[in-house]
Amino acid sequence: MSEVIQRDPEAVPAAGALCTEPPRERPAGAPKHDLGRRRLYQGWVPRWGIWLHGQLMNVGAALPKYRLAGPLQSDPFFILGCGRSGNTLLRAMLCAHGDMVIPPESYTVGRCIKQFLRYGGHPWSVVCDILIGTFEEHREFFTWDLDLRETRAEAKALRGERRSLANVLELIYLAYRDKHFPGAHRWGDKTPFYSLFASRVVEVFPRAKIIHLVRDPRACANSYLQCGMYDRASEAAWHWRRSHEEIARARRRLPPGQSVVVCYEDLVTEPEQVCRELAAFLETPFRAAMLSHSQRGKRLGDVEVRSHHANVMKPLNRDSVAKWKQELSAEDIRIVESICGRLSSRFLSIANNEENDPYFCGN
């Protein structure tokens, strides 16, 4: 039987009192890793206990102190749709209006949301450095041709309820506007990648207007295959489906009149009618310049450096609507239709106003 050690009760420190006794030597036979453990009132604490204590102490500092959404100078708009659906074409047409500005694809809003939720408990100046640094460090940011040093200072100067992720992002977009489109008043975004987490975008910008751009999935898959962005039609079809399912999920969170469905085929074959409807949706007057976007010669940043945007600054070509019928194999057509068929029919009927969609602003 092990020997019971008798201790003087008066020698035991009270709860919360500092231990003034010299540290006890490591017991004979104890493993070597015990040397790195700390004492708690003459006891041995495992490393995982020390880690857990630190996590609990820092949990308050890790919780975001600031909000995702905030009061903005103007409500933005987002063009959401699967890639190869005419997103950049629509961007060029809206930028030709003169009162609207859409920067090149940013790719970083999703990462900014993650960074904000992870580091939102830090001081505001640190949060601003992280968010703006996320923009600056992305490999595609050079297409913006923008210096964000003044924007960083403006973000750190925000006060009260304007200390939000939405306000910081707005300052970045307004900085692009002031340099490249100084006459514009409304800013928007066109990044097809954001379609995969459209609900998060709506959470940050709850008052933003959503332009849901839909293209026939067979034409979209064919465009993906032709430009080499996908090798198999099934991959392109599943990407089309996931994108539009998420956009539809995000639109359900918005009140009626805050989103609209636009069909790419209509945009190409009836551009004036679609542009007039979009101008009314965005609460701005229609301008004929929207129909001559290819003649304005305005630099759009990423259009000039990315080969898959080569046709954007050319006049509208109606042949692109049915090109998939000659270029896509019968097997690929069958695969795309099996993956996207029912969802495709629904969205295209909504765009043509043949189905009553409570989230379609025209109904």
Summary of the structure (lengths in Angstrom):
residues: 363
radius of gyration: 28.3
end to end distance: 85.9
largest distance: 97.8
contacts: 1034
relative contact order: 0.14
helix: 52%
strand: 8%
